[in-house]
Amino acid sequence: MIIEKTALTTKKKISTKEALEDYYIAYLSRQLSILGRREVHNGRAHFGIFGDGKEVAQIAYAKTFQKGDWRSGYYRDQTFMLALGLLQPEEFFSMIYGDTDEEINPSTAGRNFNNHFSTPNINEEGEIKNLAFQYNSASDISSTAGQMPRLLGMAQASKIVRQRPDLKNNLNNNVTGNEVAFGSIGDASTSEGIFFETINAAGVMQVPLAVAVYDDGFGISVPIDLQTTKSSISEVLKGFEKEEETNGIKILKCKGWDYPGLINTFKEGIDFCRKNHTPVVFHIYEVTQPQGHSTSGSHERYKTKERLAWENEYDSVPQMRKWLLETGIADVDMLVEIEKSAKKHAKDAKNIAWKNYTDGFLKEREILKDILVRLDKKTELQSLRRFEKVTKKIFPTRRSHVSFAKRLNLEIHLIPDLQEERKELQTWIKKFEERTAGFYNSNLYRTGKDSALNIESNPVKYDDGSVDVNGSEVVNKNFDILFQKYPNLVTFGEDTGKLGGVNQGMKGMQAKFGIDRVSDTGIREATIIGQGIGLAMRGFRPIAEIQYLDYLIYAQSQLSDDVATLQYRTKGKQAAPLIVRTRGHQLQGIWHAGSPMQMLLGSLRGMYLCVPRNLTQAAGFYNILLEGNDPAIVIEPLKGYNVKEKLPANHGEYKVPLGVPEIMIEGTDVTVVTYAWNVHHAVKAAKLLQDFKGISIEVIDVQTLMPFDVNHVILESVKKTNKVIFMDEDVPGGASAYMMQKVMEEQKAFNYLDTAPRTLPAREHRPAYGIDGEYFSKPNVERLFRNVYEMMREVEPTKFPEL
């Protein structure tokens, strides 16, 4: 029972009711951590990571969180989420068990492990939700410090709207300009470069970004003196501190077990951040971690007895209990009752979550049992008895059920008397797998009307005014229309703002549409992508420019771990329709002419990958992508900016469909599949081959690698030519092998070949410098000519003698 007492005299008055409710949450959270760890060690869950030791600090931090604010935290924020009502104890255990029920486990639906939280930002129709009237949390990722870059974009959204209130209506009033982006991170993770990159960018930009750094003295087993200069992140960051007439950040410190001190410290910092749009870093030190890093190990192995004794004394939950008693807010009996209630709540939640999980496939289990009963009546297989071993496992899984059924199907597949039961068993397996595919294999991309694949294409049109201009002018004029058409469209990057880009694609955009919508950034690719993620999640349509394709490597983690998985890991409940604009392929030298497509194809499933051959095509991709909600990369061809193209008459309107190849030249002898600048090489080779020996090649520009040829255009070509070669600028075994797999295996084109398919990639090394370096490093007209000719010779050696 909670009894109201006189409020304490502190900077922020804390009522008895508030203090006791906070203690209940802190104690409940600790019990969840204890029981969660026990479930893993008892074999009823695979892995667990918890927020023990940080309960009191997170409760204080959550008090400053308002509707409309955003959280981008890490996997120890369970108490923060409990305090806001965004996490229920039952869901906590459902996460540990990996429950796939979206109602029971809404944050992850079983696709991520525990303490990875999210709140929906988009509905099934693809419309942004009313985010200003709810607490918001970005979907967590496990990559160390990976939560930091997107925090920058979330904070930038508030700054843009505060400076441009006219944009509110175009964002469905989801951003007011007063929201704060809340971050959290462990002290050891501040050693990551992206932490410093984010803090530096936030200090330069002056955005309402707040970060709580929880300092428990270790990074798993590595002590802080080996992690952080001067063993103090607040000391390290002093050079970033804001002074009069400068930009920078505000730094505040507080002990992690000081309940009233934490409340006042967080209130001071967040109020300042919200009002002034100055970033704030909270160094929360003397934090403990009672259960160690995770269920994978024990902290007793690396902490001294003295350290463990100190942690036992200064654990925040017992310290808060002590404070409640010393201040007279509560007596022992009152606290014991609160603790009993919290323990019961945690235990009941665990039991409910376990029953929910095990009941999740109870119906399918009973149907399978019925089949086994009928089988056992006809045979001595004793399948039901064997199946009971599966059902009595400590941690029953879907895998164990379907694996048993599949093996039983193999046992009986040649027994004539059991064919009726075998058909039933096969039907059970099929339905079980179909249902399970929905749990684990869906929602990689948007699937509704807001899917970029469902946007109708629109051909480019030309008229009497369609004069020849440089490719840079084509894309520039298209962007001009897009910025008028989409008031929530923003772009940023190195040299993007004032200069308009090194290739002038954004020339004049900043002067016309303002520095808030077209801006320069520092040389910091990771947080350029982070800006895009955060802005996109809050309703903006960002185009984040990375100057050269090779430089995506600096932002690979943000693309691979965050953007590409967001739609999947939230089962479609969150979307970040970020467009990454870059340029690449053929130019000069190792770092400006790379085509690391294999890296992108292997790590960015969940994003679309557009590889236009010219700037007209590139503009068509921007036009269609901005009408959908899928993230994408558009790689503009470096050589295209100064090559003449006809000026389209319908700028901003024509749309190049995704996944639909274009046949550039029709032919009958060999199919050449390629993309980007190599399309131009293939067209030239086609003329040479026709003039030399009358060889007719069909040149196909795939246009997008993800998605790839959704209508099987290439298959129809191979049926006609019976020969195919895949050409691109990636290393051997890269994108050319990807295309071959798509066509040979998925489209089953192998059945129509007269000779083995070929790939014509670049050399294994990165491209060398200069015109000659490029020629001898990458595919060229002559190499394609020879490969096509050799394929013809393999089929008709008499007609095509050796060159």
C-alpha positions in Angstrom: 0.0 0.0 0.0 1.4 3.5 -0.9 0.8 6.2 1.7 1.1 9.8 0.6 3.6 11.8 2.7 5.1 15.3 2.7 7.0 16.1 -0.5 10.8 16.3 -0.2 12.6 19.6 -0.6 14.8 19.2 -3.7 15.3 21.1 -6.9 12.5 19.0 -8.3 10.0 18.0 -5.7 9.5 14.3 -5.5 6.2 13.2 -3.9 6.0 10.0 -1.9 3.7 8.4 -4.4 6.2 9.2 -7.2 9.2 7.9 -5.3 7.5 4.6 -4.3 6.2 4.0 -7.8 9.7 4.6 -9.1 11.0 2.1 -6.6 8.4 -0.4 -7.6 9.5 -0.1 -11.3 13.2 -0.3 -10.4 12.7 -3.4 -8.3 10.4 -5.0 -10.9 13.0 -4.4 -13.6 15.6 -6.0 -11.4 13.4 -9.1 -10.9 12.9 -9.3 -14.6 16.6 -9.3 -15.2 17.2 -12.0 -12.6 14.4 -14.2 -13.9 15.4 -13.6 -17.4 19.0 -14.8 -16.8 17.6 -17.8 -15.0 15.4 -18.7 -17.9 18.4 -18.8 -20.3 20.5 -20.9 -17.9 17.6 -23.2 -17.3 17.5 -23.9 -21.1 14.2 -22.1 -21.8 15.7 -19.4 -23.8 18.7 -19.0 -26.0 20.3 -15.7 -24.9 19.6 -12.7 -22.7 21.1 -9.3 -22.1 19.7 -7.0 -19.4 19.6 -3.5 -17.8 20.4 -4.4 -14.2 22.4 -1.7 -12.4 20.9 1.1 -14.5 17.4 1.0 -13.2 17.3 4.2 -11.2 19.2 6.3 -13.7 16.8 5.2 -16.5 13.8 6.0 -14.4 15.1 9.5 -13.9 16.0 9.8 -17.6 12.5 8.7 -18.6 10.8 11.4 -16.5 12.0 14.0 -19.0 10.8 12.1 -22.0 7.7 13.7 -23.6 5.2 12.8 -26.3 6.8 13.3 -29.7 10.3 12.6 -28.4 12.3 9.8 -29.9 14.6 7.3 -28.3 17.6 5.7 -30.0 19.1 3.6 -27.3 20.9 0.3 -26.7 20.0 -3.1 -25.4 19.9 -2.2 -21.7 17.0 0.3 -21.7 14.4 -2.0 -20.3 13.7 0.2 -17.2 13.4 3.3 -19.4 10.8 1.6 -21.5 9.0 0.2 -18.4 8.8 3.6 -16.9 7.2 5.0 -20.0 4.7 2.1 -20.3 6.3 1.1 -23.6 7.3 -2.3 -22.2 5.1 -4.7 -20.3 6.8 -7.5 -18.2 5.0 -10.2 -20.3 6.6 -8.7 -23.4 10.0 -8.7 -21.7 9.8 -12.5 -21.4 8.2 -13.0 -24.8 11.3 -11.3 -26.3 13.6 -13.8 -24.5 11.6 -16.8 -25.7 11.5 -15.4 -29.3 7.7 -15.4 -29.4 6.5 -14.5 -33.0 3.1 -13.3 -31.9 3.0 -9.6 -32.9 0.4 -8.7 -30.3 2.4 -10.3 -27.5 5.9 -9.3 -28.8 5.2 -6.1 -30.8 8.8 -4.8 -30.8 10.5 -7.7 -32.5 7.9 -10.4 -33.3 10.6 -12.9 -32.5 13.1 -11.5 -35.1 15.5 -10.0 -32.6 16.6 -10.9 -29.2 15.4 -9.3 -26.0 15.7 -5.6 -25.0 15.4 -4.4 -28.6 12.5 -2.1 -28.6 10.5 -0.2 -31.3 7.3 1.7 -31.7 5.5 1.8 -35.1 6.1 4.9 -37.2 4.0 3.9 -40.2 0.7 2.1 -40.8 -0.2 -0.6 -43.3 -1.2 1.9 -45.9 2.2 3.5 -45.8 1.1 6.6 -44.0 3.2 8.1 -41.3 1.6 7.7 -37.9 0.7 10.6 -35.5 4.1 10.6 -33.9 3.7 13.9 -32.0 1.2 12.3 -29.7 3.1 9.2 -28.7 6.3 8.1 -27.2 8.6 7.0 -30.0 11.4 4.5 -30.1 13.6 3.6 -33.0 14.1 -0.1 -33.5 17.2 -1.1 -31.6 20.3 -2.7 -33.2 23.0 -4.7 -31.5 26.0 -3.3 -33.3 28.1 -1.3 -30.9 27.3 2.4 -30.9 25.2 1.8 -34.0 22.3 3.7 -32.4 24.3 6.9 -32.4 24.2 8.1 -36.1 20.5 7.9 -36.6 20.1 10.0 -33.4 21.5 12.9 -35.3 18.8 12.8 -37.9 16.1 12.5 -35.3 17.3 15.6 -33.6 17.8 17.4 -36.9 14.2 16.9 -37.8 13.2 19.1 -34.8 15.7 21.8 -35.7 14.5 22.0 -39.3 10.9 22.4 -38.2 11.7 25.0 -35.5 13.4 27.1 -38.1 10.9 26.3 -40.8 7.4 26.0 -39.1 5.8 26.1 -42.5 6.9 22.5 -43.0 4.7 21.2 -40.2 1.7 20.6 -42.4 3.8 18.8 -45.0 4.9 16.4 -42.2 1.3 15.8 -41.1 2.1 17.8 -37.9 4.3 14.9 -36.6 7.1 17.3 -35.8 6.7 20.4 -33.7 10.3 21.5 -33.4 10.4 21.0 -29.6 11.2 17.3 -29.5 14.4 15.9 -28.1 16.2 12.8 -29.5 17.2 10.6 -26.5 20.2 8.3 -26.8 21.8 5.9 -24.5 25.1 4.0 -24.6 27.5 2.1 -22.5 30.8 3.9 -21.6 32.9 1.3 -23.4 31.0 1.8 -26.6 32.0 5.5 -26.7 35.4 4.2 -27.9 33.7 3.6 -31.3 34.5 6.2 -33.9 30.8 6.7 -34.7 30.2 7.9 -31.2 32.7 10.7 -31.6 31.5 11.4 -35.1 28.0 11.8 -33.9 28.9 14.1 -31.0 31.1 16.2 -33.2 28.3 16.6 -35.8 25.7 17.4 -33.2 28.0 20.0 -31.7 28.5 21.6 -35.1 24.8 21.4 -36.1 23.4 22.4 -32.7 20.5 20.0 -32.6 18.4 18.8 -29.6 20.3 15.5 -29.0 20.8 14.0 -25.6 23.0 11.0 -24.7 23.2 9.2 -21.4 26.5 7.4 -21.1 26.3 4.6 -18.5 29.7 4.1 -17.0 30.0 0.8 -15.1 33.8 0.7 -15.4 34.1 -2.2 -17.9 33.5 -3.1 -21.5 32.6 -6.8 -20.9 35.9 -7.7 -19.2 38.1 -4.8 -20.4 38.4 -2.1 -17.7 37.8 1.5 -18.4 41.5 2.5 -18.2 42.0 0.5 -21.3 38.9 1.9 -23.0 38.8 5.6 -22.4 41.5 8.3 -22.2 41.7 9.5 -18.6 39.2 6.8 -17.7 36.5 9.4 -18.1 34.3 10.2 -21.1 33.3 13.5 -19.7 37.0 14.5 -19.4 37.6 13.4 -23.0 34.7 15.5 -24.3 35.7 18.7 -22.5 37.0 20.1 -25.8 33.5 19.7 -27.2 32.0 21.8 -24.4 29.9 24.8 -25.4 31.2 28.2 -24.4 29.8 31.7 -24.9 29.7 32.5 -28.6 30.6 29.0 -29.7 28.8 25.9 -30.8 29.4 22.6 -28.9 27.7 20.5 -26.3 26.7 20.6 -22.6 28.2 18.0 -20.3 26.6 16.9 -17.0 27.7 14.3 -14.5 25.9 12.3 -11.9 26.4 9.1 -9.9 24.2 6.2 -11.1 22.9 5.4 -7.6 21.9 9.0 -6.6 18.1 9.0 -7.2 17.3 12.6 -6.4 20.6 13.8 -8.0 19.7 11.9 -11.2 16.3 13.4 -11.4 17.6 16.9 -11.1 20.6 16.3 -13.4 18.4 14.9 -16.2 15.8 17.6 -15.8 18.4 20.3 -16.0 20.0 18.9 -19.1 16.9 18.0 -21.0 15.2 21.3 -20.3 18.3 23.1 -21.6 18.5 20.8 -24.6 14.8 21.2 -25.5 14.8 25.0 -25.1 18.2 25.8 -26.7 18.7 22.9 -29.2 22.1 22.3 -27.7 23.3 18.7 -27.5 23.7 17.3 -24.0 25.9 14.4 -22.8 25.1 12.9 -19.4 28.1 11.0 -17.9 26.4 8.7 -15.4 29.2 7.1 -13.5 29.5 4.7 -10.5 27.0 2.5 -12.3 27.0 -1.2 -11.5 26.3 -4.3 -13.5 25.2 -7.0 -11.0 24.7 -9.9 -13.4 27.6 -9.1 -15.7 27.5 -8.4 -19.4 25.1 -11.0 -20.6 24.0 -14.6 -20.0 27.1 -15.7 -22.0 29.5 -15.2 -19.1 30.2 -14.4 -15.5 31.7 -11.1 -14.3 33.2 -12.8 -11.3 35.9 -14.0 -13.7 37.3 -10.5 -14.3 36.2 -8.3 -11.4 38.2 -8.2 -8.2 36.6 -9.1 -4.8 36.9 -5.4 -3.9 35.1 -4.3 -7.0 32.3 -6.8 -6.5 32.0 -5.7 -2.9 31.7 -2.1 -4.0 29.1 -2.9 -6.6 27.1 -4.8 -4.0 27.0 -1.8 -1.8 26.4 0.9 -4.4 23.9 -1.1 -6.5 21.3 1.6 -7.4 18.3 -0.4 -6.3 19.5 -1.1 -2.7 20.8 2.5 -2.6 17.4 3.8 -3.5 15.9 1.6 -0.8 18.3 3.0 1.7 17.4 6.6 0.6 13.7 5.9 1.0 14.2 4.7 4.5 16.6 7.4 5.5 14.3 10.2 4.3 11.3 8.7 6.0 9.4 8.3 2.8 8.9 4.6 3.5 9.4 2.1 6.3 10.7 -1.4 6.0 7.3 -3.0 6.0 6.1 -0.8 3.2 9.2 -1.6 1.1 8.9 -5.3 1.7 5.3 -5.2 0.5 6.4 -3.4 -2.7 9.1 -5.9 -3.3 6.8 -8.9 -2.8 4.4 -7.4 -5.2 7.1 -6.7 -7.8 8.5 -10.2 -7.4 5.0 -11.7 -7.9 4.4 -9.5 -10.9 7.6 -10.6 -12.6 7.0 -14.3 -11.9 3.4 -14.1 -13.1 4.6 -12.3 -16.3 7.1 -15.0 -16.9 4.6 -17.8 -16.6 2.1 -16.0 -18.8 4.7 -15.4 -21.5 5.9 -19.0 -21.4 2.3 -20.3 -21.8 1.7 -17.9 -24.7 4.9 -19.1 -26.4 4.3 -22.8 -26.0 0.6 -22.4 -27.0 1.8 -20.7 -30.1 1.9 -23.9 -32.1 -0.3 -26.1 -29.8 -3.0 -26.5 -32.5 -0.5 -27.7 -35.1 1.0 -30.1 -32.5 -2.4 -31.7 -31.8 -3.1 -32.2 -35.6 0.3 -33.9 -35.9 -0.5 -36.1 -33.0 -3.7 -37.3 -34.6 -1.7 -38.3 -37.7 0.8 -40.1 -35.6 -1.9 -42.0 -33.8 -3.2 -43.3 -37.1 0.3 -44.2 -38.2 1.0 -46.2 -35.0 -2.2 -48.2 -35.5 -0.9 -49.5 -38.8 2.8 -49.9 -38.0 5.3 -50.5 -35.2 7.0 -47.2 -35.7 6.0 -45.9 -32.3 6.0 -42.4 -33.7 3.8 -40.9 -31.0 6.2 -42.1 -28.3 9.1 -40.7 -30.2 7.3 -37.4 -30.7 6.7 -37.1 -27.0 10.5 -36.7 -26.6 10.2 -33.6 -28.8 7.2 -32.1 -26.9 8.8 -32.7 -23.5 12.0 -30.7 -24.3 12.8 -27.9 -21.9 12.6 -25.5 -24.8 10.2 -26.8 -27.5 10.8 -25.2 -30.9 9.1 -25.1 -34.2 12.2 -26.5 -35.7 12.1 -29.6 -33.6 8.5 -30.2 -34.6 8.9 -29.8 -38.4 12.2 -31.7 -38.3 10.6 -34.7 -36.7 7.7 -34.6 -39.2 10.1 -34.4 -42.2 12.2 -37.3 -41.0 9.1 -39.4 -40.4 8.0 -38.6 -43.9 11.2 -40.1 -45.2 10.7 -43.2 -43.1 7.3 -44.0 -44.6 7.6 -42.7 -48.1 7.9 -46.2 -49.7 5.4 -48.0 -47.5 2.3 -48.6 -49.6 -0.2 -48.9 -46.7 0.7 -45.6 -45.3 0.3 -43.3 -48.3 -2.9 -41.7 -47.1 -1.2 -40.8 -43.8 1.9 -39.7 -45.6 -0.2 -37.3 -47.7 -1.7 -35.9 -44.5 1.8 -35.6 -43.0 3.0 -33.8 -46.1 0.1 -31.4 -46.0 0.8 -30.7 -42.3 4.5 -30.0 -43.1 3.5 -27.6 -46.0 1.0 -25.7 -43.9 3.4 -25.5 -40.9 6.2 -24.1 -43.1 3.9 -21.7 -44.9 2.8 -20.3 -41.5 6.4 -20.2 -40.2 7.6 -18.4 -43.3 5.3 -15.5 -42.4 7.0 -15.4 -39.0 10.6 -15.4 -40.3 10.7 -14.8 -44.0 8.4 -11.9 -44.7 8.5 -8.1 -44.8 12.0 -7.6 -46.1 10.6 -4.8 -48.3 7.3 -2.8 -48.2 4.5 -4.9 -49.8 1.5 -2.6 -49.8 0.5 0.2 -52.1 3.5 2.2 -50.8 5.9 -0.4 -52.1 8.2 1.1 -54.8 7.4 -2.0 -56.9 3.7 -1.0 -56.9 4.2 2.5 -58.2 3.2 2.8 -61.9 6.0 3.6 -64.2 5.8 6.6 -66.6 8.0 6.8 -69.7 10.2 9.8 -70.4 8.9 12.2 -73.0 10.6 14.5 -75.4 9.4 17.5 -77.4 10.8 20.2 -79.6 12.6 21.7 -76.6 14.5 18.5 -75.9 17.9 19.7 -76.8 21.1 17.9 -76.0 22.6 18.9 -72.6 25.1 17.4 -70.2 23.8 14.7 -68.0 24.4 16.8 -64.9 21.8 19.3 -66.2 19.3 16.6 -66.7 19.4 15.4 -63.1 19.7 19.0 -61.9 16.5 20.1 -63.6 14.7 17.0 -62.3 15.8 17.8 -58.7 14.4 21.4 -59.1 11.0 19.9 -59.8 11.2 17.4 -57.0 12.0 20.0 -54.4 8.9 21.9 -55.4 6.8 18.8 -55.5 7.9 17.4 -52.1 8.2 20.1 -49.4 9.5 17.5 -47.0 12.4 16.6 -49.4 15.8 17.4 -47.9 19.3 16.6 -49.1 22.7 16.9 -47.5 26.3 15.7 -48.1 29.9 16.8 -48.7 29.8 19.8 -51.1 26.0 19.2 -51.6 24.8 22.6 -50.4 26.5 25.8 -51.5 28.5 24.2 -54.3 25.6 21.9 -55.5 27.8 18.8 -55.5 31.1 18.1 -57.2 29.3 17.2 -60.3 26.7 20.0 -60.1 23.6 17.8 -59.8 22.3 20.1 -57.0 23.5 23.3 -58.5 21.3 26.2 -57.3 19.1 24.1 -55.1 20.3 25.7 -51.8 19.8 29.2 -53.0 16.3 28.4 -54.2 15.0 26.1 -51.4 17.0 27.2 -48.4 19.9 25.9 -46.3 17.6 23.8 -44.1 16.6 21.6 -47.1 19.8 21.6 -49.0 22.9 21.6 -46.8 26.6 20.8 -46.6 28.0 18.3 -44.1 31.5 17.5 -42.8 33.4 14.6 -44.2 31.6 12.0 -42.0 29.8 9.3 -44.1 28.5 7.3 -41.2 26.5 10.2 -39.7 25.4 11.4 -43.2 23.6 8.1 -43.4 22.5 8.5 -39.8 21.0 11.8 -40.6 19.0 10.2 -43.4 17.7 7.4 -41.2 16.5 9.6 -38.4 14.9 12.2 -40.7 13.2 9.5 -42.7 11.7 7.9 -39.6 10.2 11.2 -38.6 8.5 11.9 -41.9 11.0 13.7 -44.0 12.1 12.4 -47.4 15.9 12.6 -47.2 18.4 12.1 -50.0 21.8 11.5 -48.3 24.7 12.0 -50.7 27.8 10.0 -50.4 30.4 11.6 -52.7 31.8 8.4 -54.2 30.6 4.8 -54.2 33.8 3.6 -52.5 33.1 5.9 -49.5 30.0 3.9 -48.6 32.3 1.6 -46.8 32.6 4.3 -44.1 28.8 4.0 -43.6 28.5 0.3 -44.2 27.4 -0.6 -40.7 24.6 2.0 -40.7 23.4 0.7 -44.1 23.7 -3.0 -43.4 22.8 -3.2 -39.7 20.2 -0.4 -39.6 18.5 0.7 -42.8 18.5 -2.6 -44.7 17.1 -4.5 -41.7 14.6 -2.0 -40.3 11.6 -3.1 -42.3 12.4 -6.8 -41.6 13.3 -6.6 -37.9 10.1 -4.7 -37.1 8.0 -6.8 -39.4 6.9 -3.8 -41.4 6.0 -1.5 -38.4 8.9 0.9 -39.0 10.1 2.3 -42.2 12.9 4.7 -43.1 12.5 5.6 -46.8 16.0 6.9 -47.2 17.5 7.4 -50.7 21.3 7.3 -50.8 22.7 9.2 -53.7 26.2 8.4 -54.8 28.3 7.9 -58.0 30.8 5.4 -59.1 32.1 2.9 -61.6 34.5 4.1 -64.2 36.8 7.0 -63.5 40.3 7.1 -62.2 42.2 5.1 -59.6 41.7 2.7 -56.7 39.4 4.8 -54.5 37.3 6.7 -57.0 36.5 4.1 -59.6 35.5 1.1 -57.5 32.4 -1.0 -57.9 32.1 -2.9 -54.7 28.7 -4.4 -55.7 29.4 -7.7 -54.1 29.7 -6.0 -50.8 26.4 -4.2 -51.3 24.5 -7.1 -52.7 25.6 -9.3 -49.8 24.8 -6.9 -47.0 22.0 -4.6 -48.1 19.0 -6.9 -48.8 16.2 -4.8 -47.6 17.3 -1.8 -49.7 16.9 -1.4 -53.5 20.0 -1.0 -55.6 19.6 1.1 -58.7 22.4 1.2 -61.3 21.4 3.6 -64.1 23.5 3.9 -67.3 22.9 7.7 -67.5 21.5 10.6 -65.6 18.1 10.4 -67.3 17.6 7.0 -65.9 18.9 8.1 -62.5 16.4 10.9 -62.4 13.6 8.4 -63.2 14.6 6.3 -60.2 14.4 9.3 -57.8 11.0 10.1 -59.2 9.6 6.6 -58.5 11.4 6.0 -55.2 10.0 9.2 -53.7 6.4 7.9 -54.2 7.2 4.7 -52.2 8.5 4.0 -48.7 11.4 1.7 -49.5 15.0 2.7 -48.9 17.3 2.6 -51.9 20.8 3.4 -53.3 21.1 5.2 -56.6 24.6 4.9 -58.1 24.9 7.6 -60.8 27.5 6.9 -63.5 30.6 9.1 -63.0 31.2 9.4 -66.7 27.7 10.5 -67.4 27.7 14.1 -66.1 29.6 15.5 -69.1 28.0 13.2 -71.7 25.2 14.7 -73.8 21.6 13.5 -73.2 18.3 14.8 -74.5 16.5 17.0 -72.1 13.3 15.3 -71.0 10.0 17.3 -71.3 8.4 15.7 -68.2 11.0 16.4 -65.5 9.9 15.0 -62.1 7.2 12.9 -63.6 8.7 10.2 -65.6 9.4 7.0 -63.6 11.8 4.2 -64.4 10.3 0.9 -62.9 12.4 -1.1 -60.5 13.3 -4.6 -61.5 12.5 -4.2 -65.2 15.4 -4.6 -67.6 15.5 -2.6 -70.8 16.5 -4.2 -74.1 18.9 -1.7 -75.7 19.6 -3.7 -78.8 17.7 -6.7 -80.0 19.7 -9.7 -81.2 19.6 -13.4 -82.0 23.0 -14.9 -81.3 24.2 -14.0 -77.8 22.5 -12.3 -74.8 24.7 -9.7 -73.0 23.5 -8.8 -69.6 25.0 -5.7 -68.0 24.3 -2.4 -66.3 25.6 1.1 -65.7 28.4 2.4 -67.9 29.1 -1.0 -69.3 25.9 -0.7 -71.2 27.7 1.8 -73.5 30.5 -0.6 -74.0 28.1 -3.4 -74.9 26.3 -1.2 -77.4 29.6 -0.3 -79.1 30.7 -4.0 -79.1 27.3 -4.9 -80.7 28.1 -2.8 -83.8 31.6 -4.2 -84.1 30.4 -7.8 -83.9 27.7 -7.1 -86.5 30.1 -5.4 -88.9 32.8 -8.0 -88.4 31.0 -11.4 -88.6 27.4 -10.6 -88.6 27.1 -11.6 -85.0 23.9 -10.3 -83.5 24.0 -9.7 -79.7 21.0 -8.7 -77.6 22.1 -6.0 -75.1 20.1 -5.9 -71.9 20.5 -3.2 -69.3 19.2 -4.7 -66.0 18.8 -1.1 -64.6 18.4 -2.4 -61.0 20.3 -5.2 -59.3 17.8 -5.3 -56.4 15.1 -6.1 -57.4 16.4 -8.0 -60.4 14.4 -8.8 -63.6 11.1 -9.4 -61.9 9.4 -10.3 -65.2 12.1 -12.6 -66.5 13.0 -10.6 -69.5 16.4 -12.1 -69.6 15.1 -15.7 -69.7 13.0 -14.9 -72.8 16.2 -13.5 -74.4 18.2 -16.6 -73.6 15.4 -18.8 -75.0 16.0 -17.0 -78.3 19.9 -16.7 -78.3 20.8 -19.9 -76.3 23.9 -18.1 -75.1 24.5 -15.5 -72.3 27.3 -13.5 -70.9 27.1 -11.3 -67.8 29.4 -8.2 -67.7 30.1 -5.8 -64.9 32.8 -3.8 -63.1 32.8 -5.8 -59.9 35.5 -8.3 -58.9 35.1 -11.9 -60.3 32.4 -13.8 -58.4 30.7 -10.5 -57.5 27.7 -9.0 -59.2 28.3 -11.0 -62.4 28.0 -14.2 -60.4 24.9 -12.7 -58.7 23.3 -12.1 -62.0 24.2 -15.5 -63.3 22.6 -17.2 -60.2 19.4 -15.1 -60.7 19.1 -16.1 -64.4 20.5 -19.6 -64.4 19.0 -20.9 -61.2 15.9 -18.8 -60.4 14.8 -18.3 -64.0 16.0 -21.7 -65.0 17.7 -20.4 -68.2 20.3 -23.2 -68.0 17.9 -25.5 -69.9 18.1 -23.3 -73.0 21.9 -22.9 -73.3 24.0 -24.3 -76.2 27.2 -23.5 -74.4 28.3 -22.6 -70.9 27.4 -19.1 -69.6 30.2 -16.7 -69.1 30.9 -13.8 -66.8 33.1 -10.8 -67.8 33.9 -8.9 -64.6 36.8 -6.6 -63.8 40.1 -7.9 -62.7 40.6 -9.1 -59.1 42.6 -6.0 -58.1 41.1 -2.6 -57.6 41.3 -0.4 -60.8 44.6 1.2 -61.5 45.1 4.9 -62.2 44.7 6.6 -65.6 43.0 5.8 -68.9 45.3 2.8 -69.4 44.8 1.7 -65.8 41.1 1.7 -66.3 41.3 -0.1 -69.7 43.4 -3.0 -68.3 41.5 -3.3 -65.1 37.9 -3.3 -66.2 35.8 -4.8 -69.0 36.0 -3.0 -72.3 34.7 -3.2 -75.8 37.5 -5.5 -77.0 37.2 -7.9 -74.1 33.5 -8.3 -74.7 34.0 -8.7 -78.4 36.5 -11.6 -77.9 34.3 -13.3 -75.3 31.2 -13.2 -77.5 33.2 -14.4 -80.5 34.6 -17.3 -78.5 31.1 -18.3 -77.4 30.0 -18.4 -81.0 33.1 -20.4 -81.9 32.3 -23.0 -79.2 29.0 -23.7 -81.0 30.1 -23.3 -84.6 33.9 -23.7 -84.8 34.0 -23.9 -88.6 32.1 -20.7 -89.1 34.1 -18.9 -86.5 37.8 -19.8 -86.7 40.2 -18.8 -84.0 41.0 -15.1 -83.9 
